[in-house]
Amino acid sequence: MAKKSMIARDEKRMKKVAKYAAKREAIKARINDPHATPEERYAAAQELQALPRDASPTRVTRRCRVTGRPKGVYRKFGLSRNKLREAAMRGEVPGLVLSSW
């Protein structure tokens, strides 16, 4: 089980990412605009850097929905490898068949 503080920190980051998502997209559109002058692009880049670090989506860690484990999480299921295996053994994951040979 992950520390409660780490899980809470990631939830806080997710809220901040959602809060600044529209603003980030607008600034990035100005940076990638082919008709913008270099000065405008530089100003937009400075504005993007002025946003909080936690507003960047790459700072959010995927975590297991059951345990909060940050590593070995399958995107498709939202579970860590350990809990996914346990759920598959109980037959709780539809369409997932464990292979054996």
Backbone hydrogen bonds in HBPLUS format (Angstrom, degrees):
<---DONOR---> <-ACCEPTOR-->    atom                        ^
c    i                          cat <-CA-CA->   ^        H-A-AA   ^      H-
h    n   atom  resd res      DA  || num        DHA   H-A  angle D-A-AA Bond
n    s   type  num  typ     dist DA aas  dist angle  dist       angle   num
A0002-ALA N   A0067-THR O   3.15 MM  65  6.38 170.4  2.16 156.4 156.8     1
A0006-MET N   A0003-LYS O   3.12 MM   3  5.39 126.6  2.42 101.8 114.5     2
A0007-ILE N   A0003-LYS O   3.22 MM   4  6.59 159.1  2.26 152.8 158.2     3
A0008-ALA N   A0004-LYS O   2.91 MM   4  6.09 161.0  1.95 148.2 153.9     4
A0009-ARG N   A0005-SER O   2.91 MM   4  6.03 146.6  2.03 137.3 146.5     5
A0010-ASP N   A0006-MET O   3.07 MM   4  6.34 154.6  2.14 144.3 149.9     6
A0011-GLU N   A0007-ILE O   3.03 MM   4  6.33 151.9  2.11 146.7 154.7     7
A0012-LYS N   A0008-ALA O   2.95 MM   4  6.16 152.8  2.03 145.9 153.1     8
A0013-ARG N   A0009-ARG O   2.97 MM   4  6.25 148.9  2.06 142.0 150.7     9
A0014-MET N   A0010-ASP O   2.94 MM   4  6.22 152.2  2.02 144.9 152.0    10
A0015-LYS N   A0011-GLU O   3.12 MM   4  6.42 153.0  2.19 145.1 151.3    11
A0016-LYS N   A0012-LYS O   3.07 MM   4  6.35 155.1  2.14 144.4 151.3    12
A0017-VAL N   A0013-ARG O   2.84 MM   4  6.09 154.1  1.91 152.5 159.7    13
A0018-ALA N   A0014-MET O   3.06 MM   4  6.27 159.6  2.10 144.8 149.8    14
A0019-LYS N   A0015-LYS O   2.94 MM   4  6.15 149.0  2.04 143.3 152.4    15
A0020-TYR N   A0016-LYS O   3.09 MM   4  6.27 157.4  2.14 149.8 153.5    16
A0024-ARG N   A0020-TYR O   2.92 MM   4  6.07 160.9  1.96 157.8 163.2    17
A0025-GLU N   A0021-ALA O   3.01 MM   4  6.22 160.3  2.05 150.7 155.8    18
A0026-ALA N   A0022-ALA O   3.03 MM   4  6.26 155.9  2.09 147.0 153.2    19
A0027-ILE N   A0023-LYS O   3.05 MM   4  6.30 161.2  2.09 149.4 154.2    20
A0028-LYS N   A0024-ARG O   2.87 MM   4  6.05 162.8  1.90 152.7 157.9    21
A0029-ALA N   A0025-GLU O   2.92 MM   4  6.04 145.1  2.04 141.5 150.7    22
A0030-ARG N   A0026-ALA O   3.16 MM   4  6.47 149.7  2.25 141.9 149.1    23
A0031-ILE N   A0027-ILE O   3.02 MM   4  6.38 148.4  2.12 145.4 154.6    24
A0032-ASN N   A0028-LYS O   2.97 MM   4  6.16 156.6  2.03 147.1 152.6    25
A0036-ALA N   A0033-ASP O   3.29 MM   3  5.51 165.8  2.32 109.1 113.2    26
A0041-ARG N   A0037-THR O   3.02 MM   4  6.35 159.0  2.07 155.6 161.8    27
A0042-TYR N   A0038-PRO O   2.91 MM   4  6.07 154.3  1.97 143.6 150.8    28
A0043-ALA N   A0039-GLU O   2.93 MM   4  6.16 157.6  1.98 146.3 152.3    29
A0044-ALA N   A0040-GLU O   2.93 MM   4  6.16 153.6  2.00 144.7 152.1    30
A0045-ALA N   A0041-ARG O   2.87 MM   4  6.09 152.2  1.94 146.5 154.4    31
A0046-GLN N   A0042-TYR O   2.96 MM   4  6.22 153.0  2.03 147.4 154.4    32
A0047-GLU N   A0043-ALA O   2.99 MM   4  6.23 148.8  2.09 140.8 149.6    33
A0048-LEU N   A0044-ALA O   2.88 MM   4  6.16 148.1  1.98 144.9 153.7    34
A0049-GLN N   A0045-ALA O   2.98 MM   4  6.24 152.6  2.06 144.4 151.4    35
A0050-ALA N   A0046-GLN O   3.07 MM   4  6.27 129.9  2.33 135.4 148.3    36
A0051-LEU N   A0048-LEU O   3.26 MM   3  5.55 153.9  2.33 103.7 111.1    37
A0055-ALA N   A0052-PRO O   3.06 MM   3  5.39 160.2  2.10 110.1 116.0    38
A0056-SER N   A0053-ARG O   3.14 MM   3  5.94 167.9  2.15 123.5 125.8    39
A0059-ARG N   A0056-SER O   3.17 MM   3  5.87 166.9  2.19 120.8 124.9    40
A0060-VAL N   A0057-PRO O   3.31 MM   3  5.74 167.1  2.33 111.8 115.7    41
A0064-CYS N   A0069-ARG O   3.01 MM   5  5.17 151.1  2.10 133.5 142.4    42
A0068-GLY N   A0064-CYS O   2.95 MM   4  4.54 132.2  2.18 112.5 125.9    43
A0065-ARG N   A0078-GLY O   3.00 MM  13  6.02 156.4  2.05 167.0 171.4    44
A0081-ARG N   A0072-GLY O   2.80 MM   9  5.58 129.9  2.06 150.1 165.6    45
A0074-TYR N   A0079-LEU O   2.95 MM   5  5.76 165.3  1.97 160.0 155.2    46
A0078-GLY N   A0074-TYR O   2.73 MM   4  5.56 150.6  1.82 156.7 166.6    47
A0084-LEU N   A0080-SER O   2.86 MM   4  5.96 154.9  1.92 158.5 166.8    48
A0085-ARG N   A0081-ARG O   3.11 MM   4  6.14 154.2  2.18 137.4 143.4    49
A0086-GLU N   A0082-ASN O   3.08 MM   4  6.40 159.2  2.13 146.7 152.4    50
A0087-ALA N   A0083-LYS O   2.91 MM   4  6.05 159.4  1.95 144.9 150.5    51
A0088-ALA N   A0084-LEU O   2.87 MM   4  6.03 152.5  1.95 145.2 153.2    52
A0089-MET N   A0085-ARG O   2.91 MM   4  6.12 151.4  1.99 147.4 154.9    53
A0090-ARG N   A0086-GLU O   3.17 MM   4  6.44 144.7  2.30 141.6 150.3    54
A0092-GLU N   A0087-ALA O   2.94 MM   5  5.27 165.7  1.96 157.6 154.1    55
A0091-GLY N   A0088-ALA O   3.06 MM   3  4.87 146.3  2.18  94.4 104.8    56
A0096-LEU N   A0093-VAL O   3.37 MM   3  5.76 166.1  2.39 129.0 129.7    57
